[in-house]
Amino acid sequence: MIAVHNMSKLYGEFVALDRLNFDVQRGEKIVVLGPSGSGKSTLIRTFNRIEPHDSGSIIIDGKIINEKTSLTELRCMVGMVFQNYNLFPHLSVLDNCTLAPQLVRNVARKDAQEMAHNFLKQVGIPEQAHKYPIQLSGGQQQRVAIARALCMQPEVMLFDEPTAALDPEAITGVVSIMDTLAEQGITTLCVTHEMAFSRRIADKIVFMDQGRILEITPPEQFFTAPQTERAQNFLNQMIRY
């Protein structure tokens, strides 16, 4: 589904991502862990070219992602849920969800609304369709952001700190949604600092430090027997604090 080969990202002379290599299968849930500044968010943003990579290759569903790639086509295929949700405050929940399908995919308004209602039901907030973001809790806004991304019918979903500032009940809801997406064959890549969430949701952990991938392992192995001293130190610090 996703193949990354010798991929790097530079900011001037600073190497943000250093010759990364890994593959992701369709429907897999990948969690990217690492200290602040390790390149986690930069990595997932290369998949929809919010942060274009400078060398190497990214292939998604057989398509090479580069400067020739249509951003419209790519961002239909790769959805993203941002840490701060990025909802339009002047639009209702329903209109937040229907705007992009109408403008980008040329979906008829009636069809876009029907699809939005279905996805709002899937994420557990069908009754919030006519409210505005300011009227919702953080957990509800997160669910709207997920539903909005799903309305573009993506094959890949990117999550940047999806549980930040959410209470335990809301986090459980995010876990359930991500499990459902995997069952539907949607591939997910998630950046987070939440260790318990990572252990629960991940099929694989990608551990990064200083722009490099140091480990790619199943969660139980990573949390009980990490392969590198750097990962062990990271886990010790997270447990301590």
Number of C-alpha atoms within 10 A of each C-alpha: 17 18 17 18 15 14 19 23 23 16 9 7 6 10 15 21 26 19 18 19 16 14 13 17 15 17 20 21 24 24 25 25 26 24 17 12 13 19 24 28 20 21 25 21 18 19 27 24 19 12 15 18 23 15 16 16 18 22 16 19 13 10 13 14 20 20 11 7 13 11 16 12 12 17 19 23 17 25 24 26 24 16 17 15 18 12 21 14 12 11 15 19 28 24 20 22 30 26 20 18 24 17 11 13 15 11 17 12 15 11 13 23 21 13 22 27 22 15 22 26 15 15 21 16 17 17 10 20 19 12 14 19 23 13 12 14 12 19 21 19 22 29 25 30 25 27 30 27 24 26 23 25 18 17 21 28 24 24 22 22 17 26 24 16 13 16 11 12 9 18 18 14 18 22 18 13 18 22 18 15 21 16 12 12 14 23 24 26 23 26 24 20 18 14 14 9 17 23 17 12 19 24 16 23 25 23 24 25 20 17 23 20 22 18 19 19 18 15 22 15 13 21 18 10 12 19 15 12 10 16 22 16 12 16 18 11 11 13 9 7 5
